[in-house]
Amino acid sequence: MRALRFYGKEDVRLDDVPVPSPGHGQVRLKPAFVGICGTDVHEYTRGATLIPKDIHPLTAQTLPVTLGHEISGVIDAIGSGVEGRSAGDRVAVQPILSDGDCDACEQGRPNCCLRQGFYGLSANGGLADYLIVEAVNARQIPDNMPLEQAALVEPLAVGWHAVRTHVPHGSGLALVIGAGPIGLAIVQALKAHGVGDIIVVDTNSAKKDYASRAGAHHFINSLEEDVIQTCARLTPGRAGVQFAFDTAGKQATLDQCVSSLRVGGTVVNVAIWGGSASVMPNAFTLGEKKYSGSAVYVERDYDEVISAISTGVIDPGFMVTSRIRLEDFVEHGLMKILRDPGSTVKVLVDLTTEGRD
């Protein structure tokens, strides 16, 4: 079978490998659509970071590894001991792997597992003709949910978790910095949780339409407007926002989040930073502001996103900006994202046909 495997910086190869068989508790599926994530771009341009150079402590995987962690597909074969899953089931793959017995897992935080793994990063992922996953990671989707949208569940669950764990339903004001896939996922989750006023900030005005379609009420181009002053103007009594989500992970965006908060507000960091940052503790002390992190998602978030799509609470189809063949992953996938970020939200690799667009 074909498998798109990562060997190192700027080294991704379409290999011919044996078709795997499911073991105990596992299922084999035929991937349908696989989204390209910013993490995939970073691994390609920077070299293995989350992908293990040595043997991974949980998965025992090392280079090369098949990419792809935003996965939808159809179950093709069932391993021994599997109940509740059948050949032909349509699924969205929840790609996190956890050990179940570390301190984080015992706290009920498998998303923070100390030996955490991911299909597509530390175990073989979905950019192949077949994929083996633990049966519990294959989350069944309703009949009315397209497989294309099922591939969006993973990034949407990141935003859903960040909102669900920090924002009370019906809160009034929120700021989201960054209108990439995760920022747009947060906007959709905020809207679904009844947040009444959402401000989105990005450096590219081409993202304004996407932000509006996600549910944003205001858009600020931070290269053209002062974010802090504009947020103050847009909020009652110039008090600031209740919640500020940082998906960009830069000193400037952190400062914008902190300074745009009202007294008692919370900054929620969803970005993966490439280095350190500085803060003025008095900004938090004198205003009793808070800084909190949000790490990917848990099973509940995955299932709630599937339900939200199925029932029409969110309609994320607009996020798909192109569909490509497996063979075009680098040139029309990674390179398109790098060259044209303003018009690109989510590129899907279409494994159901020869690809489109």
Helices and strands as residue ranges (DSSP letters): E 2-8, E 11-16, E 26-35, H 38-46, E 65-66, E 70-78, E 90-93, E 96-97, H 103-106, G 110-112, E 117-118, E 131-134, G 135-137, E 138-140, H 147-150, H 153-164, E 173-177, H 181-192, E 197-202, G 205-207, H 208-214, E 218-221, H 227-234, G 236-238, E 241-246, H 251-260, E 261-269, H 281-285, E 290-293, H 299-310, G 316-319, E 320-324, G 326-328, I 329-334, H 335-339, G 341-343, E 346-350
